[in-house]
Amino acid sequence: LLGKFDSANSYLNESLRLSKIRKDEEMVSLSYISKGILFRRLNKNNEALQYFDSGYQIAQTNGYLIHMQDAAYELSELYKDINQYKLAYQYHKVFKKVGDSLFDIRNQERIAQLEMKLIFEHENKIDEMQQEKTRYKYFLLAFCLLSLLIVFILVYGRLRIKIKHSKIQQENLLLESQLFKNNVIIIGFFKVPDTSICIT
């Protein structure tokens, strides 16, 4: 157990050292709280209390609510173990208050996410409606063009029929005229002279 403690403590000391070099206050706070948990398990309450308090102070100063809640909980439990119930109660109230704040923040985040989702869905629906409207316009345009094409084909077809019919009529009239002329010539050629006229 002591071997594991030494290994964990060495790791946490290195993490604390690097966090201070990088001026990463959040990791410093977390490292202190983690060291407090480690020392508390070994019933080294004085050392644990110092680490918890250091982690709590840094978290409170910088507004790291999750670390502040964790440190307040550990301090409350530790003070309860050493029979300092007044301090245990005070840190328990802090733990609950910070927990409520985190709950509110998470709810606000959920509400914001829900609002963003609704806005996104609404915008998508508007886009879909716009696309549907555009598709309808194209369909209507295609239908109108097709209708015009059909009307043009029908009119053109009827016009061709009329022209063809007129051409046939003209050809028939021409043939009839030609036949009539031929008949006149034939009749004139075979016409018998009138011999009933008397010469006196």
Steps between C-alpha positions, in 0.01 A plus 500: 500500500783737590665422166186597313468811717857606425447443127172694496643777713804528274276524196284769664807698610630497142156606371489781756852615408425509126165673557669776699764545229226527236295722732205267450299592809225249427746209493670635813163497678422149376845372603457639852157338536634168367789511750247573775298190405820294498608616847151460642498133401812458710326681789748787477224751564715807568685469168175415321332806653776729377482363144120513490503857628765604243303342218177659624651850526644489147174362358296767680729781385488393135138384490576133433162385628549126450830499694350731759210256548736202527724678755199619705364143513836357612542774761149439631564126533843552657372750759218260582755221558698715744180611675508863389134499404459876466769517230367178347154659474640822351687315223200276444292812433768621257494158334122517456501862383770439240318183395182701446694758298650225284154350458365838386792547263449153354129571463578828327741317271232240426246776435749679273571172318126437467445852367784455251353165396156656450648789303700255288192284437294810417763622254518153345122496464509843334774377265296190417192713431708732281642203311150355461377836372790516253429143385132591454596805292724289277227237468246768408741652247571158347126426486430833326781443248375147431144629457621767259698239308193274473283794384765597246518142369119482474471838326792423270349159417160650418664773295695242300179302442323815379791590272511147363121497450514839324783377279297189407198718417715723281642197324146362451381833358799510271427147380133581448595814306743303288241231433242762407739662252584161349129420463435832328780437252379148426141614449612780268711263298220252439225757442303427168441799265136612468381406144144610542576848382364562146684707247275699270 
